[in-house]
């Protein structure tokens, strides 16, 4: 066999050597003769000749595979596809031919089962006896459960907002009597001899019980989707969908049970397979009718989302709206694909239809588990906890992870139904890919957890003032700090994720550093605004809704960005001031204010009476329902401040709530004026002293 690599070259040159032996070199004739002798010896030996032929065939196959394939155009590809379909659906191997042969074989097996009338009587008797015993036991248990329900005043249907105990009671009421009766019937059937009638009766009872269980679970799953504007749709599904779902589950269970080896042995392989296929087709048709009949209630359940989600997640709400409108189209397509796959796979007992039905059952169970998790997550917490905000955010995080795990379990079980597995993929060929994907998912989840903890810590710190109450500082700093935190965590998580995926992030970090330096040198004023604004916000010098004097502008702070502050003055004019232009800040809104009064006392009024009158006015102000919340201290008389035009100026003040000093001042002045008018006194007015010298030489004053 060492001559095989040389065989192509020698075969190509052999005719020329025979036809032109005179031109051959003498030194090449001796190796050629030796090679021919070895080939002749190999052909004379039978074993070596057989092995040589096998090796030559392998070499031919490898040569064919190595030849480049010609590229086909679009028309060639379409033509090849149509030709393959025509070949598949025509001839002796077509689905119609195979189904025809299958039904002919099933008919022959059915004919072989036909027995004389005297031999059929025991089979019919056993079939009827088992069904009668099961039905009577179930009826007795249903009557007993009805009496118990009437005795304790329990409702027959699910309430509008069912609890877990209500769902369990509903499932037991629907399923319990039939299941218990089936268990008792199984034990009682041991007294009867084994026969075809007994097996068929047990299979029928099993299918009906499974159908009841499936319909009860589906109704419970619908009940878990209760919410605003869904009550009518849920009412229709609870009261009208039970029997159609029962038919779907019963047909599917009956088709699955007919694949039992004992029934196949009793009925025959082809008869059992044909009956199972008919049952599965009926289950698929029942599913299609259910989808068409209840497409509108199910669409209402999908579309009607809570108001908070519609307002905050517009893109998700629009997607769900479209999905709810056309949900029945992909569902009907799946049913059609299942029926088509069942038709194509004639003779295969594990059809795509049965696998689709099992996946549907798994999907319903997944929805039930997710509904229970969501119901448990929406339960209000008892009592007021110190870190209630942390627990609420972390609870939402862990419940989201629970939903994700449930869906991953559903995907794994669904793939196992179709003969695949994510676990097997991660342990085999997709080990490297799965490790990278898991590292990426772990990085994102960890970054999400860090974001929740940091965001909650910032919110908790900024919404508590010195007295432990929320203030306007949170409204000022929360958007800025949250944006900075989010960008930082996102960039770090992105870099870590890219590194875990195997990318070299060193050039990316270097490029980001260069870009940062360029921005810093090219936009110095912007950087100054950012740094100054950061320190102003951290030091809490001003906040939204504060009344401040900044850069010669007096007004209320309406908004803060990362580089400017926006004020609205008393005339309604909006001023936008960069942080770098702020040299000083006068804030009138922090902690408290002082309402200061300067009252000119007439020269004709005793100063003590004036002080007494001011104290009376101040005491009345403190008992006024409109002003007592704004006044935080008694009136403080600070004494005579100065003299103007011969009148003493008394200075007094109130300690007031922030930004209420001007309102208190105006109210005090109005009340003082009214008291002086009631007392018949006038306010001090500027006076001028004039001396007139008469002819007599004596001065006269006016």
C-alpha positions in Angstrom: 0.0 0.0 0.0 3.0 2.3 0.1 2.6 2.5 -3.7 -0.8 4.2 -3.4 0.5 7.8 -3.2 2.5 7.1 -6.4 -0.4 5.5 -8.2 -1.9 8.6 -9.9 1.4 9.8 -11.3 2.3 6.3 -12.6 -1.1 5.8 -14.1 -0.8 9.0 -15.9 2.6 8.3 -17.4 2.1 4.6 -18.2 0.7 4.9 -21.8 3.5 7.2 -22.9 6.0 4.8 -21.5 4.6 1.9 -23.4 4.2 3.9 -26.7 7.6 5.5 -26.6 9.9 3.1 -24.8 12.9 4.3 -26.9 12.6 7.8 -25.4 12.6 6.5 -21.8 15.7 7.0 -19.7 17.5 3.7 -18.9 17.8 4.6 -15.2 14.0 5.0 -14.9 13.1 1.5 -16.3 14.4 -0.4 -13.3 12.1 1.4 -10.7 9.2 1.1 -13.0 9.7 -2.6 -13.4 9.9 -3.1 -9.7 6.7 -1.1 -9.2 4.8 -3.2 -11.8 6.0 -6.4 -10.2 4.7 -5.3 -6.8 1.3 -4.2 -8.3 1.0 -7.6 -10.1 1.8 -9.4 -6.8 -0.9 -7.4 -5.0 -3.5 -8.1 -7.6 -2.7 -11.9 -7.5 -3.5 -12.0 -3.8 -7.3 -11.9 -3.1 -7.1 -10.2 0.3 -4.6 -7.5 -1.0 -6.7 -7.0 -4.1 -9.9 -6.5 -2.0 -8.1 -4.1 0.3 -6.6 -2.2 -2.7 -10.1 -1.8 -4.3 -11.5 -0.5 -1.0 -8.7 2.0 -0.7 -9.1 3.2 -4.3 -12.8 3.7 -3.7 -12.1 5.8 -0.6 -9.6 7.8 -2.6 -12.2 8.4 -5.3 -14.7 9.6 -2.7 -12.2 12.0 -1.2 -11.3 13.3 -4.6 -14.9 14.0 -5.4 -15.4 15.8 -2.2 -12.3 17.9 -2.8 -13.6 19.1 -6.1 -15.0 22.6 -5.9 -18.7 22.8 -6.2 -20.2 25.1 -8.8 -22.1 28.1 -7.4 -25.8 28.1 -8.2 -27.8 31.2 -8.8 -31.2 32.1 -7.3 -33.1 30.3 -10.1 -30.9 27.2 -9.8 -31.5 27.1 -6.0 -35.3 27.5 -6.5 -35.3 24.8 -9.1 -33.2 22.4 -7.0 -35.5 23.0 -4.0 -38.6 22.3 -6.1 -37.0 19.2 -7.5 -36.2 17.9 -4.1 -39.8 18.6 -3.0 -41.1 16.8 -6.0 -38.9 13.8 -5.4 -40.0 13.7 -1.7 -43.8 13.9 -2.5 -43.8 11.6 -5.4 -43.0 8.0 -6.0 -43.2 5.1 -3.5 -41.7 7.1 -0.7 -44.2 9.9 -0.8 -46.3 10.7 2.4 -49.5 9.8 0.7 -48.2 6.4 -0.3 -46.8 5.8 3.2 -50.1 6.8 4.9 -52.0 4.6 2.5 -49.8 1.7 3.4 -50.1 2.5 7.1 -53.9 2.6 7.0 -54.0 -0.6 5.0 -51.9 -2.4 7.6 -54.0 -0.9 10.4 -57.1 -2.2 8.7 -55.6 -5.6 8.4 -54.8 -5.6 12.1 -58.3 -4.4 12.9 -59.8 -7.3 10.9 -57.5 -9.7 12.8 -59.0 -8.4 16.0 -62.6 -9.1 15.0 -63.7 -12.0 17.2 -66.9 -13.9 17.4 -69.7 -12.3 19.4 -69.3 -14.7 22.4 -65.7 -13.6 22.7 -66.5 -9.9 22.5 -68.9 -9.9 25.4 -66.2 -10.2 28.1 -64.2 -7.4 26.5 -67.3 -5.1 26.3 -68.3 -6.1 29.9 -64.9 -5.3 31.3 -64.8 -2.0 29.4 -68.3 -0.9 30.6 -67.7 -2.2 34.2 -64.5 -0.2 34.7 -66.0 3.0 33.3 -69.2 2.6 35.3 -67.3 2.0 38.6 -65.1 5.1 37.8 -68.1 7.3 36.9 -70.1 6.3 40.0 -67.1 6.9 42.4 -66.5 10.2 40.8 -70.1 11.2 41.0 -70.2 10.2 44.7 -67.1 12.3 45.4 -68.5 15.3 43.5 -71.7 15.1 45.6 -69.6 14.9 48.8 -67.5 17.9 47.8 -70.7 19.8 46.9 -72.1 19.2 50.4 -68.8 20.2 52.0 -68.7 23.4 50.0 -72.3 24.2 50.9 -71.6 23.5 54.5 -68.7 25.9 54.7 -70.0 28.5 52.3 -67.3 28.1 49.7 -67.7 29.5 46.2 -67.8 27.1 43.2 -65.8 29.3 40.8 -62.6 31.2 41.3 -63.0 34.6 42.8 -62.0 37.7 40.9 -58.7 38.0 42.8 -57.9 34.4 43.8 -55.4 33.6 46.4 -53.1 30.5 46.3 -55.6 28.7 48.6 -58.5 29.5 46.2 -56.5 28.1 43.3 -55.7 24.9 45.1 -59.3 24.5 46.1 -60.5 25.0 42.5 -58.0 22.5 41.2 -59.0 19.9 43.8 -62.7 20.5 43.1 -62.2 20.0 39.3 -59.6 17.2 39.4 -59.8 15.6 42.8 -63.0 13.4 42.5 -62.0 12.1 39.1 -58.4 11.4 40.1 -59.3 9.7 43.4 -62.0 7.6 41.6 -59.4 6.6 39.0 -56.9 5.4 41.7 -59.6 3.4 43.4 -60.8 1.9 40.1 -57.2 0.9 39.3 -57.0 -1.1 42.5 -60.4 -2.6 42.0 -59.6 -3.6 38.4 -57.0 -6.1 39.6 -59.8 -8.5 40.4 -60.8 -8.5 36.6 -58.7 -10.6 34.2 -56.5 -8.7 31.8 -58.2 -8.0 28.5 -58.4 -5.4 25.7 -61.5 -3.8 27.1 -59.9 -3.3 30.5 -56.9 -1.6 28.9 -59.0 0.6 26.7 -61.2 1.7 29.6 -58.1 2.6 31.7 -56.6 4.5 28.9 -59.8 6.4 28.3 -60.2 7.3 32.0 -56.5 8.3 32.2 -57.0 10.6 29.1 -60.1 12.3 30.6 -58.3 12.9 33.9 -55.3 14.4 32.2 -57.6 16.6 30.2 -59.3 17.8 33.4 -55.9 18.6 34.9 -54.8 20.5 31.8 -57.9 22.6 31.7 -57.8 23.4 35.4 -54.1 24.4 35.2 -54.9 26.7 32.2 -57.8 28.4 33.9 -55.6 29.0 37.0 -52.9 30.4 34.6 -55.5 32.8 33.2 -56.6 33.9 36.7 -53.0 34.8 37.5 -53.1 37.4 34.7 -55.8 39.5 36.4 -55.4 43.2 36.3 -57.0 46.5 35.3 -59.4 46.3 32.3 -59.0 42.5 32.2 -62.0 41.4 34.2 -64.4 40.8 31.3 -61.8 38.7 29.3 -61.0 36.6 32.4 -64.7 36.1 33.1 -65.1 34.7 29.5 -62.1 32.4 29.8 -63.1 31.1 33.2 -66.6 30.2 32.3 -66.3 29.2 28.6 -62.7 27.9 28.1 -62.8 24.9 30.4 -64.4 22.4 28.1 -62.4 23.3 25.0 -59.2 23.0 27.0 -60.5 19.7 28.4 -60.9 18.4 24.9 -57.4 19.4 23.8 -55.8 17.8 26.9 -57.9 14.6 26.6 -57.1 14.1 22.9 -53.4 14.7 23.5 -53.3 12.3 26.5 -55.2 9.7 24.6 -52.8 9.8 21.7 -49.8 9.6 24.1 -51.3 6.7 26.0 -51.9 4.7 22.8 -48.1 4.4 22.4 -47.9 2.2 25.5 -46.1 -1.1 24.6 -48.9 -3.2 26.1 -51.6 -1.5 24.0 -49.3 -1.8 20.9 -49.0 -5.5 21.6 -52.8 -5.9 22.0 -53.9 -3.7 19.1 -51.0 -3.9 16.7 -48.2 -1.5 15.8 -50.0 0.1 12.8 -53.4 0.3 14.4 -52.1 1.8 17.6 -50.0 4.3 15.6 -52.9 5.3 13.4 -55.3 5.8 16.3 -52.7 7.8 18.2 -52.1 10.0 15.1 -55.9 10.6 14.7 -56.1 11.6 18.4 -53.1 14.0 18.0 -54.7 15.5 14.9 -57.9 16.0 16.7 -56.0 17.7 19.5 -54.3 20.0 17.0 -57.7 20.9 15.4 -59.2 21.5 18.8 -56.3 23.8 19.6 -56.9 25.7 16.3 -60.6 26.1 17.1 -59.8 27.3 20.6 -57.4 29.9 19.2 -60.0 31.2 16.8 -62.8 31.2 19.4 -60.9 33.0 22.2 -58.5 35.2 20.2 -60.1 38.4 21.5 -60.1 37.6 25.2 -56.5 36.4 25.1 -55.6 39.6 23.1 -57.2 41.7 25.9 -55.1 39.9 28.4 -51.9 40.6 26.5 -52.7 44.2 25.5 -54.1 45.7 28.7 -51.0 46.6 30.7 -50.9 48.7 33.9 -50.9 52.4 33.5 -47.4 52.8 35.0 -45.9 50.5 32.4 -47.7 52.2 29.6 -46.4 55.6 30.7 -42.8 54.6 31.5 -42.2 51.8 28.9 -43.7 53.1 25.7 -41.6 50.9 23.4 -42.4 47.8 25.4 -46.1 48.7 25.5 -46.2 49.3 21.7 -44.6 45.9 21.2 -47.0 44.2 23.5 -49.9 45.9 21.7 -48.8 44.5 18.3 -48.2 41.1 19.8 -51.7 41.1 21.4 -53.3 42.1 18.2 -51.8 39.4 16.0 -50.9 36.7 18.6 -53.3 34.1 17.0 -51.5 34.2 13.7 -48.2 32.6 14.8 -50.2 30.2 17.0 -52.2 29.0 14.0 -49.0 28.8 12.0 -47.5 26.5 14.7 -50.6 24.3 14.6 -50.4 24.1 10.8 -46.7 23.3 10.9 -47.5 20.5 13.4 -50.1 19.0 11.2 -47.9 19.3 8.1 -45.0 17.6 10.0 -47.4 14.9 11.1 -48.4 14.3 7.5 -44.8 14.3 6.2 -43.5 12.0 9.0 -45.9 9.1 8.3 -44.9 6.0 10.1 -42.9 7.9 12.8 -44.6 7.5 16.2 -42.8 10.5 17.8 -44.3 13.1 15.6 -43.7 16.8 15.8 -47.4 17.2 16.8 -47.0 15.4 20.1 -43.8 17.3 20.8 -45.6 20.6 20.1 -48.4 19.7 22.5 -45.9 18.8 25.2 -44.1 22.1 24.7 -47.5 23.8 25.0 -48.1 22.1 28.3 -44.7 23.2 29.5 -45.4 26.7 28.4 -48.7 26.7 30.5 -46.8 25.4 33.5 -44.2 28.1 33.1 -46.9 30.8 32.9 -48.5 29.4 36.1 -45.1 29.4 38.0 -44.3 32.9 36.8 -47.8 34.1 37.8 -47.3 32.7 41.3 -43.9 34.4 41.5 -45.4 37.7 40.3 -48.3 37.3 42.7 -45.9 36.7 45.6 -43.7 39.7 44.6 -46.7 42.1 44.6 -47.6 41.3 48.2 -47.1 44.4 50.4 -44.5 44.2 53.1 -45.7 44.2 56.7 -44.4 46.9 59.0 -42.0 49.8 58.3 -38.5 48.7 57.9 -35.4 50.9 58.3 -34.1 49.9 54.9 -37.4 49.5 53.1 -36.1 51.0 49.9 -33.2 48.6 49.7 -35.4 45.6 50.4 -37.9 46.7 47.7 -35.3 47.2 45.0 -33.5 43.9 45.9 -36.8 42.0 46.0 -37.6 43.2 42.5 -34.1 42.2 41.4 -34.3 38.6 42.8 -37.8 38.1 41.6 -36.6 39.1 38.1 -33.9 36.5 38.4 -36.5 33.9 39.5 -38.5 34.7 36.3 -35.4 34.3 34.2 -34.6 30.9 35.8 -38.1 29.7 35.2 -37.9 30.6 31.5 -34.5 29.0 31.2 -35.9 25.8 32.7 -38.7 25.9 30.2 -36.3 26.3 27.3 -34.2 23.4 28.6 -37.2 21.1 29.0 -38.6 22.2 25.6 -35.3 21.5 23.9 -35.2 18.1 25.6 -38.6 17.3 24.1 -37.1 17.9 20.6 -34.0 15.8 21.4 -31.7 18.7 22.2 -30.3 20.2 25.4 -28.5 23.4 26.4 -26.6 21.6 29.1 -25.3 19.0 26.7 -24.4 21.8 24.3 -22.4 23.6 27.1 -20.6 20.4 28.0 -19.8 19.5 24.4 -19.1 21.5 21.3 -20.4 24.8 22.6 -18.3 24.8 25.8 -16.2 27.8 24.9 -19.2 29.8 23.5 -21.3 28.9 26.6 -18.4 30.0 29.0 -18.2 33.4 27.2 -22.0 33.8 27.2 -22.3 32.9 30.9 -19.5 35.3 31.7 -21.2 38.1 29.7 -24.6 37.4 31.5 -22.9 37.2 34.9 -21.2 40.6 34.2 -24.4 42.2 33.2 -26.3 40.8 36.2 -23.5 41.9 38.6 -23.4 45.4 37.0 -27.2 45.6 37.4 -26.9 44.6 41.1 -24.2 47.3 41.6 -26.4 49.9 39.9 -29.4 49.0 42.1 -27.3 49.2 45.3 -25.5 52.5 44.4 -28.6 54.2 43.0 -30.6 53.2 46.2 -27.8 54.5 48.4 -27.7 57.8 46.6 -31.5 58.1 46.8 -31.5 57.2 50.4 -28.8 59.7 51.3 -30.2 62.6 49.3 -33.8 62.3 50.4 -33.0 62.6 54.1 -32.2 66.0 55.5 -30.9 66.6 59.0 -34.4 66.0 60.4 -34.8 62.8 58.3 -37.4 64.3 55.9 -37.2 64.6 52.1 -36.1 67.9 50.7 -35.4 69.5 47.4 -31.8 68.5 47.3 -32.8 65.1 46.0 -34.5 66.7 43.0 -31.4 68.7 42.3 -28.6 66.1 42.7 -30.4 62.8 41.9 -30.5 63.2 38.1 -26.9 64.3 37.9 -25.4 61.7 40.2 -27.6 58.9 38.7 -26.5 59.7 35.2 -22.8 59.8 36.2 -23.2 56.5 38.1 -25.0 54.8 35.2 -22.5 55.9 32.7 -19.5 54.8 34.9 -21.1 51.4 35.7 -22.1 50.9 32.0 -18.6 51.7 30.7 -16.9 49.5 33.3 -19.3 46.6 32.6 -18.8 47.0 28.9 -15.0 46.9 29.2 -15.2 43.8 31.5 -17.7 42.1 29.2 -15.5 42.7 26.1 -12.4 41.4 28.0 -14.4 38.3 29.0 -15.3 37.8 25.4 -11.6 37.6 24.5 -11.1 41.1 23.1 -8.1 43.2 23.8 -9.4 46.3 25.6 -6.0 48.0 26.1 -6.2 50.1 22.9 -9.8 51.0 23.8 -8.7 52.3 27.3 -5.8 54.2 25.7 -8.0 55.8 23.1 -10.6 56.8 25.8 -7.8 58.4 27.8 -6.5 60.4 24.8 -10.1 61.5 23.9 -10.6 62.6 27.5 -7.4 64.7 27.5 -8.3 66.3 24.2 -11.8 67.2 25.5 -10.3 68.6 28.7 -7.8 70.9 26.9 -10.2 71.9 24.2 -13.2 72.8 26.4 -11.7 74.5 29.5 -14.7 76.7 30.1 -17.0 73.7 29.9 -14.7 71.8 32.4 -14.8 74.8 34.7 -18.5 74.9 34.6 -18.7 71.2 35.3 -16.3 71.3 38.3 -17.8 74.5 39.8 -21.3 73.1 39.4 -20.2 69.8 40.9 -18.9 71.5 44.0 -21.9 73.8 44.3 -24.2 70.8 44.2 -22.1 68.7 46.6 -22.0 71.6 49.1 -25.7 72.0 48.7 -25.5 75.7 48.2 -28.7 75.8 46.1 -31.4 73.4 45.0 -34.5 73.4 42.9 -37.3 75.7 44.2 -34.8 77.8 46.3 -35.2 81.5 46.2 -31.7 82.9 45.6 -29.6 85.9 44.4 -27.1 84.6 41.9 -24.9 86.9 39.8 -27.2 89.9 40.4 -30.3 88.0 39.5 -33.0 87.3 42.1 -35.4 84.5 41.5 -36.5 80.9 42.0 -34.3 78.0 40.9 -36.3 76.1 38.3 -33.6 73.7 37.0 -30.0 72.6 37.1 -27.9 71.0 34.5 -24.3 69.8 34.6 -23.1 73.3 33.7 -25.9 75.9 34.2 -28.5 77.0 36.6 -31.9 78.3 35.5 -33.7 81.1 37.5 -37.1 82.7 37.0 -37.4 86.2 38.6 -40.4 88.0 39.9 -41.3 89.3 36.5 -41.4 85.8 35.0 -38.1 86.2 33.1 -35.9 83.1 32.9 -32.2 83.6 33.4 -29.7 80.8 32.5 -26.4 81.4 34.3 -23.2 79.2 33.8 -21.7 77.9 37.0 -18.3 79.4 36.3 -19.9 83.0 36.4 -21.3 82.5 39.9 -19.1 84.3 42.4 -21.5 84.3 45.4 -24.9 82.8 46.2 -27.5 84.4 48.5 -30.0 81.8 49.4 -33.2 82.9 51.1 -34.7 79.5 51.4 -32.5 77.6 53.9 -33.8 76.5 57.3 -35.5 79.8 58.3 -35.8 83.5 57.6 -36.3 86.8 59.6 -39.1 89.2 59.0 -37.6 92.6 60.1 -39.8 95.6 60.9 -38.7 99.2 61.3 -41.5 101.3 62.7 -41.4 105.0 63.1 -43.0 106.1 66.4 -44.7 109.5 66.3 -43.1 112.1 68.6 -46.5 112.6 70.4 -46.6 108.9 71.3 -45.0 107.4 74.4 -42.3 104.9 73.4 -43.5 102.3 75.9 -47.0 102.4 74.6 -45.6 101.9 71.1 -43.6 98.8 72.2 -46.7 97.5 74.0 -48.8 98.0 70.9 -46.3 96.2 68.7 -46.2 93.3 71.1 -50.0 93.0 71.0 -50.0 93.0 67.2 -47.2 90.3 67.3 -49.2 88.1 69.7 -52.3 88.4 67.6 -50.2 87.5 64.5 -49.0 84.3 66.2 -52.6 83.2 66.9 -53.8 84.0 63.4 -54.7 80.6 61.6 -53.2 81.9 58.4 -49.9 83.1 59.8 -49.1 81.0 62.8 -47.5 78.2 60.8 -45.1 80.8 59.2 -44.1 82.4 62.5 -41.6 80.3 64.5 -40.8 82.7 67.4 -42.3 85.5 69.5 -41.9 89.0 68.3 -38.4 90.2 69.3 -38.2 93.9 70.0 -34.6 94.9 69.4 -35.0 98.5 70.6 -34.6 102.0 69.0 -32.5 101.7 66.0 -32.2 105.4 65.0 -33.9 108.7 64.8 -35.3 110.1 61.6 -37.0 113.6 61.4 -37.5 113.7 65.1 -39.2 110.2 65.2 -37.8 107.1 67.0 -37.3 104.1 64.7 -38.2 100.8 66.6 -36.6 97.6 65.2 -38.3 94.2 65.7 -38.3 90.8 64.0 -40.0 87.5 63.7 -38.2 84.2 63.0 -40.2 82.7 60.1 -40.4 79.7 57.7 -38.1 79.9 54.7 -39.3 82.4 52.0 -42.2 83.5 54.2 -40.5 86.5 55.7 -41.9 88.9 53.2 -45.4 87.6 53.6 -45.2 87.9 57.4 -43.8 91.5 57.1 -46.7 92.6 54.9 -49.2 91.0 57.2 -47.7 92.6 60.3 -47.6 96.1 58.8 -51.3 95.7 57.8 -52.3 94.6 61.3 -50.3 97.4 63.0 -51.9 100.0 60.7 -55.4 98.8 61.6 -54.6 98.9 65.4 -53.3 102.4 65.2 -56.4 103.5 63.2 -58.7 101.9 65.9 -56.7 103.8 68.6 -57.1 107.1 66.8 -53.3 107.5 66.3 -51.5 108.4 63.1 -48.3 107.0 61.9 -45.2 109.1 62.2 -44.7 111.3 59.2 -41.7 113.4 58.3 -41.9 116.9 60.0 -40.0 120.1 59.4 -39.2 122.7 62.2 -39.4 126.3 61.0 -38.3 129.4 63.0 -39.7 132.8 62.0 -38.1 135.9 63.5 -40.6 138.8 63.8 -39.9 142.5 64.0 -40.0 142.4 67.8 -36.9 140.3 67.6 -38.4 137.2 69.2 -38.3 133.9 67.3 -41.6 132.0 66.7 -41.6 128.3 66.0 -44.0 126.5 63.7 
